[in-house]
């Protein structure tokens, strides 16, 4: 009889405990999502986004880490910052007194130390900066993103080969060599209409996807698995 009372009492305590948790504690993201509450597990780039987060290379844009904004664009300055992280730089230790040659970056802009370090490492991917302007807040295009991946991972350029989905809109583009390299290595692919759309803005999800695929294959020491390229989405 005493054992039955003890079991009944224990059961009541357990029920009350979990009821209290459900009332007063709420997870920072909804069930069925990744670490980011706005990236569902079924999102085409979910695996790649979580990979970039796990590697400490990309995070959310809110005060907390739980919103990724996968369809938002990435700016040119943000891409260079990502390239530096991929190259092993600690952004917290950059020279805050550094200066840059670009005339359109206001004094005190957060990107100045980043761009100064990127200049030293030859990690400025944009072909138009010779004109003296950087346009730090301009959205990154898919062509520029391809250049950023190739340059930050120090990949060898390669031309399109047989068996790779052809694209008909990169001929003569400033970033054609980088795009061809991404396509040949299957780090990216074109759309169903055989276009790559190199001048179209790249979403944060696409940025995560292209970098993740290249990193898994070229940085085998990172956390990954043999089927990583197959698991991740592709654009």
C-alpha angles and dihedrals in degrees: 000000000000091000091053091052090049092051091047091049093047091050092052092050092050092048092049091048095055092041089055091050092051091052102042103028127060127182114242091237135037124255114271096034132105121245084295117070092215096051112077119206088245093057110121092237099036094113093048094046092052090047091055090047092049090051091053092242103113132024140168127292100228129082085267125046095242101096119064102171093215095187095048119102126251119230125231092249091050091052091053090049089052091048090054092052090050088051090054101258121150103224091197090064099050120125105268091194093059122123133209134211096230114112098205098060112095121226111272095023109154092234098062097090089042095052093043091055092044090054090056091051096043091243101137103116100184120105096203101060092094086083089070099252127100104186092211096187097046115114117257118245126222090251093052090047090054090052090049093054094046094046099045093048091042092232122179113247116248135182126233115280135199114284095035117114106259122233123200104199107063100072109122093005114141089238098044095117092052093044091050089051092052092048095045092052091044093238087127138011138197130253126270091265090061094254129124096195095215094182094052117105114261118232121224088249090057091047090053093046098051094044093045094053094048092045095051093054098039100037104048090169091069122094106277144114138236094262096047096116091050094047098051122079120246137217 
